[in-house]
Amino acid sequence: MRTPDHIIRSRRKTISIEITGDGEFLVRAPLYAPEEEILRFVAEKQSWIEAKLSLTTHNLGRAHEITAVTGTRIPFLGQLIRVELHDRKMMQLTETATLQERALSRNGGFEENDSSVLYLPSPRMRVSGIQFIEDNRNEEVLRRQNQNLLVQWYKKQASAILKARTEYYASLMNLSPDRVRISSARTNWGSCNANHGINYTWLLITLSFYEIDYVVVHELAHIRHRDHSPAFYAEIAKVLPDYEKRIRVMKSDQWVLEIFKDI
């Protein structure tokens, strides 16, 4: 029987199982729950645990290969697209209209998109806004320069797409956020401050619209409800009645953050 890596006890009433994004197997249990009861619960859930750990291991293995190196795949709007470098002087960063149209049909997860390629200017070329060092013989330096350019592309897409989605749902919910800002946060997909300013991490743009829209509506709902009360979730349900499913999908796709730990 697969046993948990850690048992976390707290003032809760039920036992639950969690498989983290990095493949750790956790059990959360009431303070005084007997260990025999916990292990019996784990034994009953073995098939689910094995399936979940297998999927997480597969995803982590795939994430290990997804870097900012040419020829590999990167996640964007729930799709895994190939990165290629181009030496043409006038080559521009790939437009995303086609990718966005295809992404609208995705309900979470990551689909390999063989028909789409993200063309980045070669790190050996001068690109507006990017300062490349002159020593082009160092492959690690080239890799870092490519990563910088890739992150710049992500942030540009995140700013345009997330602001557009926020404007759309704000109108639908009759709300007026103060501003929308894109950050490099690593712990939260989004936040809403007391002045009704909304922040998103650019990493959110890697997920499908199905998940992105939940985060957008979640943060907008905080304009009316600062807490996570039943009234808050009722506000979300008016727009996204399947919001609970969207939350579960986001937890399953959390592994994608492992890709960007060193970027």
Protein Blocks (a to p, Z undefined) as FASTA:
>chain_A
ZZdfbdcddddfbdcddddfkopacddddfklcfklmmmmmmmmmmmmmmmmmmmmmmmm
mmmmmccbehiacdeehiacdddddfbfklccddfklmmmmmmmpggjjdddfkbccddd
dfkbccehiacdfblmbmklmmmmmmmmmmmmmmmmmmmmmmmmmmmmmmmnopacfbdc
ddfbfkbgbdcdfkopacddfklmmpcfklmmmmmmmmmmmmmmmblcfklmmmmmmmmm
mlmmmmmmmmmmmmmmmmmmmZZ
